[in-house]
């Protein structure tokens, strides 16, 4: 991971935490509908934040899942289920060639002709 990418991630976490602090310090938001309140509750949940923190897992377990985007996402999915989520979706994609993972709607004729 590049230093710029790490700084970007840190910045995003810092921004999220700052907005959460501001929200907690202010009066309860008025005028939110039920779904907005549910989303707000989810986003400010300490239980969710802990479930998403795969860094809490032993490194050996993380390595068993694979130190890849998909491996760590699968581990995160497991942690979400253990925290009480009823459904988790883990998306897998290969970034080297667009749409070569689940969606095979990519360059069909040349790919089939090569078989």
GIMO-V366133 format. One record per helix or strand. SS is the DSSP state (H for helix, E for strand). FROM is the first residue (numbers start at 1). TO is the last residue. If there is no record, write none. Layout:
SS;FROM;TO + SS;FROM;TO
This chain:
H;3;25 + H;34;43 + H;46;52 + H;54;56 + H;59;65 + H;69;82 + H;108;113
